[in-house]
Every structure is written in C-alpha cells, then in structure tokens.
C-alpha cells in the first residue's frame, strides 16, 4: 500500500509518498510560500526532480499542485490517486484528548481545532491541511492524525504538572505536553532493536537536536520526562527559541520595553536562541563558520548548547536512577561531531567513553554506535524518520 504523509505548516506543505510493502520512499516534495507567491519542489526515488514557481493562494491550491506532481509531468509516480491507500497527517498538539493516532472524522477535526490555543503556530495550519486534503483527494482514502505529543502521554503527574495554581490545569489544561514525540518514538524503538532488548528493559535518553530541540527520558518503556513543555518554546537553547528562562526576566523586559504579549512571544520564539545570542544565524553550520572567523558570541552560543544539553542529560539520569543508552538524532545531533564529543567527554561520571574516529564517521544519515566496549553507557547516532513512523501508524489504523 502507498501511504501519503502530510506535514502542513502555515505557509508550507511537505509530503512524502511511501511504499509500505518495502517501507521505501517513492516521492517527496514541498510547497513553500503558500499565500505569498508559491514554489513547488518535488523529487522521486529514481532521481527525477522539478522546481516550479507557481502561485498557491491557499492549502487547497497547494494540494492540487501535489496531485499534479504525483500524477503528471516530470515526477509522475502514480497513474491515479486511487493508488494511495491512506493519508497520514502530522498534528503537533493533541492535548490530553489523544494519546495515540486516530482515524480522522469531523469530531477529530473539531477536537484539534479546540486545541488551537495550545499550539497556535501549528494546529490551525494542520486543520487547513486536513480540510484541503479531503477536498482535493476525496474521502475514499482514509486519513489518520498522528499526534506529535502522544508519545509523551505516559508522563506521570509529577513530571507534567507545573507549580501554578491547580485550577489553571483544570480550567485550561496548562501542563507539560512535550513535542517531537514521533521522532523520540522512532529512535527509541530503533535503539531497542540495535541493543537487542525490549524498550521496557532499559533506561534511555533520546536527544533530538536541530533548529528545534528536545530531550526525553524513557524508563520501563514509558516517557518519564521531556524538556519541551506546554509549547515547543520550553527546554534549552534552540535556533530561534530561548528555551527555559526565569519568567521574571520576561516580565521585566515586557515592562521595560513596553512589549505586548504577542511581542514577548515573538522575541522568545523568533529572535532568541542561536540567533539572539550570536547575532549571526539560527543555523549551527553558520555558527561554525563564525567561530572559525573568530566571532566570540558564536563561540558562546555553541558553548551554551553543549552545557545545557549535558545538564538535561544529567538531570534525567538522576531522575531515572541511571541510564543505559543515549541516542543523538535530528539535524545537529546526527551531523555535529564536535557537539557529541564535547557532551560525551564531559560525562565521565556516568562512565561514558566514545571512539573519536567512529564519532567522526557518523554523519550525513549514518547510523551506528560511537561508544567503546568499555563504556558503561551505550551511545548511538540514529537518524530519525518521523514520516515513516507516521506512515506505519496510518497503515495500521487504515488496515482496521
């Protein structure tokens, strides 16, 4: 069965077509600048590609372009849309309503809409994508919602509760939800395969490090804690997000600068992190170049990331009373060798030992172990594949 995986943003639409008989990619693409001007980039597994400047005023027009790319022209891979067995949608926030992936119906759509306040940058875009997809592709192929926070639903109360008045949890659902759940779920399952043990039989810390980053502690096969909170802003320094800061610092700046709530949110979400501290870029690759050019703030930014990642790993090792394995994934986690080396060489108290040569080899999609046989904790690099996990859930649910 072919599964179409959709990740809809406010002005973008990413897709992958996956043949689930072999779990291989057939085609993928992205519609960008929806509602502005429009650009479609598409490619196929056999090497064909196209880039078209095409106006897309909304997500419906974007899906029409996806339909054309899949069934006509240079990147044609389907004779008709009937060859798509089911469609899986990434949905960032399912709140406490959904603890697993579900078949989409009108109730599910309304439930996702009811959670807009918890993910104002994501959930409205997902709903636009779902409704547009149904309009273009029809109702014949089942559509499934795969929730980004569902993997974290096993967190105990002491982990997910904030020390705010309890009535705000009851009234508004203010609590830790966590994000990147599909990534943490995929790499944790793969780590269990590599170790040769059920996930329930060891303690694991998964580090998804990219433009957005989060770390998750998994004990007894369940999430004990995760670094992102009510929104993806919480945790540690990211591309443009500040991560956890003293709330009083934000209130102080709001008073001094005269910020509105929206302005404060924009500063924390879009102007902080790597970009805000370095003044150079939100991309770690640009920071590396700036470090080589002698930029001290770029040096500081990269030091902050390493320190904060080590601190979270240490806290989670303490919370679980030990750790058996650590996984690095995400664009930075998979490719930034000096980050992994710095983090691991500063965890001697845990008995971590890595092979520097192997560490240098593990990048650009490579999977493997960088810890030595003497290491008390096994350390892996595992490329994430959120789209494949979404496709697997979609196949399982559609098959029912």
N, C-alpha and C positions, 0 to 999 in steps of 0.2 A: 504493500500500500504506500502511495505517496502522501506525505504529510506536509502541508504548508504551514510554516511557523512565522508568526507576525509579531513585530515589536513596534508599536505605533507611538511616536512622540508628538509633541505639539506641532512641529513643523517638519517632521521626518517620518518615514515609514520604511523599516528594514524587513526583509523577508528572506527565508531560505526554504527551498523545496528539498525534502529529504526522502530518499527511497528506503523505507523501513524494512524491506526484505533483507537489505545488506547494511542498513544504517549508514548510508553514504550520501554525501551532498550531490544533488543534481544541478541546482542553480541557486543563485542568490543575488540580491541587489538592494539598492537603497534609493528611495525617493527623498530628495532634500529640498529645502526652501519652499515647502508647501504653503500656499497663501501669500508668497512673495513673488517669485518668478517660476522657479522649478527646474530640477535637474534629476534625471534618472541615470543611475549607473547599474549595470547588470553584467553578470558573468555566468558561465556554465562550467561544469566539472571537466569538460573536454577542451577547455581553453578559449572558447569564444567569449567576446565581451562587446559591450556597447556603452556609450555615454551620449545622452540626448538632453539638450536644453529644451524643456517642454513645460508650458505653463500648467500649473496644477493649483487651482484656487482653493481646493479642499481635499479631504481624505478620499472622498468618493472618486474624484478625478485621479488621485494617486493610485487607487486600486485598479482603475481602468488601465493605467499605464503598466501596472504589474501584470494584469491579464494579458495585455498585448505582448509584453516581453516574454511571457511564458509560452504563448501560443502562436506567435508570429515573428517574422524577421530574423535578425542575426542570432538571437539567443533562444530560439524556439526549442522547447524540450517536451511540449505536450501537444497532442492533436486537438484536445478539447479539455475544458475544465472538469469534465466527468472523470478524468484520470486522477484528480485529487480526492483522496478518500476522506480526509478530515483536515480541519484547520485549528491550529493551536495558537492562542494569544497569550503573550506575556502581560500580566497585570501586576503592577507593583504592590498595591495595597488591598488586601482582603480583610484587614482588621481582624477582629475576633470572630467574624462571621464565617470565614472559610479557612479550614485547617488542612485542606487538600484540594487538588484540582477538581473542577466540576464541569459538566456539560452546560453550555450557555443557553439560557432561556430568558424571557423578559424579566422574571424575578431576579435572576443573577445580575442582569444589566442594571436594574433599579438598585440592587444592593451595592454594586460597585459605585454607582452614582452617589449613593448616600454617604460614601466614604471619601468624597472629594476633598473635604477639609483636612484629612489626614495625609493626603498626597496631592496637593493642588497643582503641582507641575506635571504629574504623571497620569493619575486616574482619569481626568477629563479627556486627555488625549487617547487613552486606551478605549474609552467609550466611543469616541469619534471613530476610531479604527474599527471597532467591533461592528458598529451600526453600518459603516460604509462597506465593510467587507461582506456583511449579509446582503446589502443592497446590490453589490456587484456580482458576487459569486453565487447568490441564491441561497436557499435554505436546504438544498439537497445534502450537502456535505455537513456533517455535524461539526460544531465549533466548540472548543474547550478553552476555559480560562485556567491558566497556570499561575498561581499567586506567588510573588517573589518573597513574601514574608511567611508563607505557610510552613516551611521547614523549621522555623523558629517557634512554632506554636507549642512545642513541648517545654518551653522555658517555665520553671517554677515561679510562683508569685514573688518570692524574694529577689528574683533576677529581673522580672519585668516591671515591677512596681517602682514608681518614683515616690520620693518622700514629700509629696504635696498632699494637701487635704484629700482624703479618700473620696469625698463627694465628687471631685472632678474626674476621677476614674469612672465612677458610677454614671455620671452625667454625660461626659464627653468621650470616654474611652481613652483618656490620657495615660499612656503606659509605653513601655518599650515593645516595639514590634519587630525590629530588625529588618534587614534587606539583604540583597544578593543571595537570597535563600536557594535559588536554583543552582547557583554556582557552588555554594558550600555543600549542597546536597550531592551534586555531581562528583566533585573531587573527593568528598569523604567516602562515597561508595567505591570510587576507583582506588583510593588508598587502601581500603579494606581488601580489594582484590589483589593488590600488589603485596600486601603483608601476608595474605592468605588466612585471615581471620575474619569472623563476623564483626561488623562495626560495633556490636554490643559488647565485644570482649576487649576493647582497648580504649584509651583516652587520647583524644585527637584535638589539635588546634589547627584550624584552617585559616590561612591568611590570603584574602582576596585583595590584592594591591593593584590599583590602577588610578585613573582620574578620580574615581570614587573608590573608597577602600573600606573594608570591614574585616574584623577578625571574629571567629566563632569558636567557642569551646564545646566539644561534643563528648559526653560521658554516658556510658551504657547505651549508646546508640541514639541518644537524645541530646538536643541542644540545651546546654546548661546556661549559657550566656552568649551575648553577641554585642559588638561595640556600637552599632547604629541603634537609635532609639525610636522615638515617636516618628521621626523623619530621617532621611538619609544624611542630615546635617551633623548628627551626633557621632562621636568616636574620636578619631585623631586626624591630623592634618591631611588634606587631600588636594586635588588640583586647584579648585577654586573655593572649597569649603573649609571652614575653620576647624571643624571637629569640636570637641568639648572645650568650652571656656567657662570661666566664672560668670554666671548670669548677671552678676552685678556689674561686670565690665561692659556688657551690652547696655544695661540700663543707664550706666554712667555716660556712655557715648551718645545714647539717644537724647539725654538731657543736654549734653554739651554741644552736640551737632544739630539738635533740633530734628532728628530723624522721625519719620513716621514708622509704624510697624512694618510696612512694606519696604521702606528704605533700609531699615535694620536687617530685614530678611535678605534683601538683595546684597548688602555688604557681606553678610556671613556666608551666603550661598554662592555668590558670583564674583566677589572681589577679594576673597581671603585665600587661605591655603598657600600652595606653592606660589601662586600669582601674587598674592598680597604681601607675603614676606619677602620674596625675592625681587619683586618689581620687574621680573623678566618674562615669565611664562608660567602657564599651568601644566606644561608638559615636561616631564622629568628629563627627556632627551635634550631639550633646550637648556635645562639647568646644568646638565653635564657639560655642555659646550661652554656655558657661562662660567662654571667652576674652572675649567681649563684656561679660560681667559682671565682668571683672577678675580672674579666677582665674589666678594665676601658674603653678600646676602644670599647668593645662590648656595654657597658653602653652608651657611647657617640653615637654610631651608632643608637641605638634604640631611644634615645632622639631626634636625628636629624629627624628620620622618623616622630615621633609624632608632632614635631614642624612644619615641612614642610607641613604635611597633614592639620594641623589646619590653617596654613597660607593660603593655597589654598582654603579651605572651606570658610574662612573669606572673601577672595577676591571675590569669586563667589557669596556669599551672598550680598556683596556690589554691585557687577555688576548687580544682578537681583533685587536689592532693596528689599531684603528679601528672605527667604526660608521657605517652608512649611514642607519639609521632607528631610531626609538624609538617604541614603542606603549604607551599607557596604557589599561588596562582594569580591570574589577572595580568594585564599588560606589563606592569612593573615587576610583579612577583615572578613572572615567567622569564623575564629578559634582563633584569638588572642584577648582574652577578655581584657587583660590589656591595649592594644592599644586603643580599643574602649572606655574603661572607661576613660583613660587619655585624649583622644580627646574631649569626651563629657563633662567631668567635667571642661574643660578649655574653654567651650563655653557658660558660664553663661550669657554673654552679649546678647546672642540670646535667652535666656530663656530655654536652653536645660536641661532637667532633666531625668535621666535614673534610672532604677531599677537594682541595683548591682546584685541581686540574679538572675533575668531574664537574665542579661548580661552573667553571668557565664554558664547558661544553653544553650545559643545559640552558638553551635559549632558542628562540625562534620556533616554538612549537614542540621542542624536545621534551620527552617525559623521562624521568629517572630519579634515582636516589643519589643524593650528594653526601650523605653521612657515611662514615667509615664503619667497618665491622666492630671497632672498639667503642663506637658511640653508644651511650646509654639510651639515646632517643634517636629514632629514625627520622630523617628529614628528606622530603620529596619535593620535586617540582612536577606539578601535574597541570597541563594546560586545561583550562575549563572549556566546557561545551554546553552552555545553557540551552542553546537551540535544540541539541539532541535530546536533552532531558525533557524539554517541553514536548518534543515530538513523541518521546516514549510515553509520557503521561497521556497525550492526546490519543495515541494508538490504543492504549489500554482502555480508556474511557469510551472512545468511539466503538471499540470492539464489543462493548456491552450492549 
